[in-house]
Each structure stands twice: as C-alpha cells, then as structure tokens.
Amino acid sequence: MKDSLVTVFGGGGFVGRQVAQALLGRGARVRIAQRDPSTALRVKPLGGLGQVQFIAADIRNPASVARAVAGSDIVINLVGILKGDFDAFHHRGAANVAKAAADAGVTALVHMSAIGADPESPSAYGRSKAAGEAAVKAAFPTATIIRPSIIFGPEDQFLNRFAGIVGMMPVVPVIGAATKFQPVYVADVAQAIANAAEQPGVHGGETYELGGPQVRTMREINQWIIKAIGRDKSLVEVPQGVAKMLAMLPGGPITSDQLAMLGRDNVVAEGAKGLDALGVVATPMDGIADKWMVRFRRHGRFTGTARA
C-alpha cells in the first residue's frame, strides 16, 4: 500500500479519520473526498508532508465523484446518514462511487454498509443500505462490503450520547430495551477496512460483518454506562406505544425509522465472516471506553471507582 493513492469518501468523519490514520500509517497517500473539505482538516496533521490531500465531492453528483476518484489506486466509501434522503446517499450515491471506481480502473473498492442491510428491512435505512450493496456489486463485482454493528469510540454518537442523557435525567428512559447490539470499536473497524483495501486479492468480493466480542441489549448497554460514569440512576423501559408517539414529534429523541430499526437485533449473523477474517482482534468495550467515558463522571477522573 505504500505510496498508493487512496481516496476516502467521508474521510473527515468519525470513522473516516480513523481509517485515514490507519492508511497513513501504512505509507499510503490519502485523498479525503468531502462535501466541505474544511470539515476534514483534522486529518492533515496525521500524515507527513504532502501525504494528505483534500477534494470537494458530493457522492450524489457523479461528476464530482469522478473527479475525486481520478488517479486513485484504491477507493473507500464511508458515507452514511441517519436522517434524511437515505436512497440518495446509501443507494444512488454508493452506485456513483462504484461506477467511478470501475471506470477509473482502481485495484480495490471498499464499501461500508451496515448490519441490518436487507431489502425486506422494516426501516428505510436498512432497505437503502441493501440497495446500495447491490448497486456497488453490480458496478464493481470485486468490491469488499463491510457491515459493522454500532460503532463506539471517543467521538461516537452512541455511548457519549447516552452518557449525556444519564447525566441529565433523574431516571433513564430506554427505548427498545430488549434489542441486541454487538458494539465494535472504531479503531478495529478502521484496521479491518485498511486490511481489506490492502489485500483485494484476498478480500475482494467478500462481505464482512463486524461486531465486538460482547453482545448486549439496549438495557444492558445503559446499565453499563451508568456504572462506567459512577451514577446511581434507575432505568425505565419506554412502552412501544409511547415510543411511537415520541417518534412522531418534530425533533424528538428518535425517528420513526430509527424505531423500526430497533425492531431487529443488530448483531453479526451466524456463520458470517467478521473481524478475525480480516486479521483484527476485537476490542472489548469494557477495556477501552473508560478512557473517555470518565469525563461524564461528576468530578471527572477524580471521581474514583465507578459504583456498581
């Protein structure tokens, strides 16, 4: 991979910065393709002089995608949204990237989808992810598909979001309490993506589902957060009917589509290839998250041992 030019769509985001760092550490030249490149400038200090470049690109615009891909050896697409026009980004946008990569003759394409990608999914998010996978494979048959479960890390909108809620609320409401997740560490996902990009002869054409070593329900995750930040809070499971009402509120805590997603477990399918097949040892949430969750304790790192 040394000196290869890798274009990363969405390289300035939460996962993208970690992927860029993994690629830069292997000596690759990294081109960050972002709608607003100024939002990705934090990547620049991660590389050496001239190792990082930026280009404005919107995956909904085929011409801008083609310009971003030109001259690349490897292309990685990490673009995803949780609200909005899912089909534009997850399906048509993914198709634009795959077609441009094929036209440019790149050696490898890695496309990040999600566990739950299913044409029969009750959520528009899941259906759009499945449509995107199909479009990518049609345009670039040797693309590697990466399907992570919920991704956690220092800047995530998962553990950090719930920890903030725990700190503010007298009791902690839990929607989808019984739904299972398999949280996966962002650095593990980044290494897996870099490994797939570096070895297209091994991983090309394959689909990988990435999950951490622990499966937990939404209730158990919130219990873990309460313990990790040393708070003494009670959990209250939100009835489905109430959750549906909350999902109808403008700016509510959850959208109707997200509520539909919670109707299915988000774990690695039995028999699916995972992190180990990509040469990565899964990091347990318990062993790493305390490094940044400590800021949610009443007195930060001076709080002491979290209470059970």
N, C-alpha and C positions, 0 to 999 in steps of 0.2 A: 504493500500500500504506500510505501514511502514515495513522495513526490507526485502521487496520483492526485488529480483534481476531483474532489468530492463535492457535489452541490447538494446542500441540505435545505429542502423547503421546510420552513418553520423552525429553522435552526436557532432562532433567538428566544424560543420559548423554554418552558420548564424542563422538558425532556431534551429539546434541541441543544441547549447549552451543554448538557452532559454528553450528548452524542458528539458534539463538536470537540469537546475536550478529549474524549476517547480517540477520535480520529487524529487530532493534532499530536497526541502522544505517540502515535504510530508513524509520524512523519508525513502525513497527508497534507495537501493544501486544501483548505476548506472554503467553499463559497457559500455564504449564507444568503438564501433567497427568501426575502421577507417583504410583505406589502409595504411596511415602513421600515427600511433598514436601520433607522436611528434607534429603534427599539431593541436592536440586536448588538449594539456596540460593546456590551459587556463581554462578548466573546473575544474581541480583538486582543486583550492582554493575555489570553490563554495560549496564544501561539507566538512563534518567533516573527521576526521582521519579514513582512511580505507573505506570511503563511495563511493569513485570513483575508478574505475579500468579501464585499457585500454587493448585492444587486437587488433592485426593486422588482418584485414579481408577485403577481396575484394568480393563484392556480386556476381561477375562474376565467382568466384571459390567456388563451392558447399562445398568442404572440409573445407575451411577456414570459411565459413558461419556456418557450423555445429559445429565447434569448438567454435565459438563465442557465439552461442545460448545455448550450453550445460549448464545445471543447471539453466537456466533462468526461471523466473516466467512469465515475460511479455517481448514481443519483439516489438520494434518500428522501422520502416524503413522510413528514411527521405532522402535517397539517390536520387539525381536527377541531371541532367546536362542540359545545354542549347545549347551545341555544342558537336558534336561527335557521337558516336555509340549509339543512343537512345535505340535501341532494346536491346542491351547488358545490359544496366543499368536498364531501366524502365520496360522491359518485362522479359527477362531471369533472370536478377539479382533479380527482385522482386519475381519471381517464386522460386528461390533458397532460399530466406529468408522465404517465406511462407511454403515451404516444410520442411525446417529445423525446423521451429517453430512447425509445426504439428507433426513431428517425435519426437520432444523433449517433447511434451505434455504440452506446455505452456498454461496458462489460458487465455491470451489475445494477439492479434496481431493488431497493428495499422499501417496502410499503408498510407503514404502521396502521393497522386496523384496530380491532378491539375484540376481546372475548364478548360474545353476545351478538356478533355479526351473523345475521340469519335473515334470509328473505321472508321468513314467516314470523319474525320478531313482532311482539305487540307494540314496540316503540319505533318511531320513525328513525331514530338514531341507529338502532340495530339493523333496520332494513337498508338504510343508506350505506352503512359500513359493508354490508354484504354485496350491495350493488357495486360499490367501489372495488371490492376484491375481484369481482367477476370482470369488471372493465379493465382492471390492471392486468389480469391474467390473459385476457383476450388480446391486449396490445403488446404485452411483454411476457410471454409464457414462462420465462425462467426467473421472473420476479420472486423475491422472498417475501412472504407475508408474515408480519409479526402481530400477534394478538395478545396484548397484555391485559391482566386484570387491573384493578385500581392501582395506580402508581403512587407511591409515597416518597417523600423526600423533604429536605429543608424548606423548599418553597412551594410545596404542594397546596392544592385547594381541597384536600381531603382531611388528613389528620389536623392540620392547622386550623381549618375552618371549624371542625367540630370542637377542637380545644378552645377556640374563642367563644363558642356558644356555651360550653361547660363553664367557662369563667364568668359569664354574664348572667346566666339563668339560675334561679333558685332550685329548679328541678330541670332535668334534661329530657326534652321530648325526643322520641326515637321513632322515625318513620321506617317501615319495612324492617322491623326488628329481627325477624327470622331469616332474612335474606343473607346468603353466604357470600363472602368475598375471599380472595386469596391475594392480599396486598403484596405488591412486588416493588422492591427498592429501585429508585430511578437510576442509580449507577449501574445496577445489574442489567437493566433494560438497555442502557447505553452501550455497555460492553457487548451484549448479545447482538445488537444492531450492527456495531462495528465489526464483530466477528463474521456476521452474515455477509456484510459488504466486502470484506477482505477475502472471503472464500466462496465466490459464486459457484465454483465447480462442485462444492460440497453441499451448499445450502440453497442454491438456485432452484426455483420451482417448488420449494417446500413451504409449509405453513407451520408456524410455531406458536404455541400458547404459553405465555409467560405468567407464572404465579410464584409467590413466595413459598416458604416452607410451612406456613401456617394458614389454615382455613378458619375464618371466624365469622360469626353472624354480625349483623349491624349492631345488635345489642352488645355483644361481646367486645366489639371494637370500641364502643362508647365507654364500656366498663374499663377497658384497658387505658383509655385516655384519662378518665377520672383518676385512676390510680397513678398514672405517669406524671400528672401535674399536681398531685397531692391535694386533691379537693375531696370533699365529703358531700356528694350530691346523689340524689335519687333519680332513677330513670323512670320515665312514664312512656309506655308504648302508645303511639297515636293510632286510634282506630282507623280502618281503611276509609270509612265514610268521611271522617274529619279530614284525613289526608287529601281526599278528592276535593273537598271544599277549599282547602289551603292551596291546592294546585290551580284552582280557578282564579285566585286573587292576583291582580297585577303586581308584579314584584314580590310575589310570595316566596316562601322558603324552598319551594320545589315546583317544578313544572309538571304538567300532565304527562309529558313524555318521559321525564325522569321517574315519575311514579310508576309508569308502565314498565320501565326498565327494572325497577325494584321487584317486579313480579317474578323475576327469574334469578337464580343463583349466578354469581359471576366468578366461576372457578374453572380451572383447567379441566378439560374433558378427559375422561378415562382413555388412556392409550395415546393421547396427543403428545407430540414432541414438544419439549419445553426447554428451560434454561440449560439443563445439563447437556442436551443435544447440541447446544451452541457453545459449549465449553465454559459455562458460567455456574458458579456455586451460589445458590440463593442465599441472600442475607436475611436473617430473621428481623422482624420489626422490633422485637424486644432488645436486640443487641445494638441497634444503631439510632433509633428515633429519639432516645433520651437526650442526645446531644443538642437537639434544637427544641424539643418539647419543654425543656427546663424553663424557657422564657415565659411560659404560661403559668408557672407557679407563682404564688402570692409574692414571694420575695426572690424570684429568680433562682439562681443556683445556690443561694444561701438558705433556701427553704429546708434542705436536708432530705432525708429519705421520704419518698412518697408513701402515703398511708395506704393500707390495704382497703 
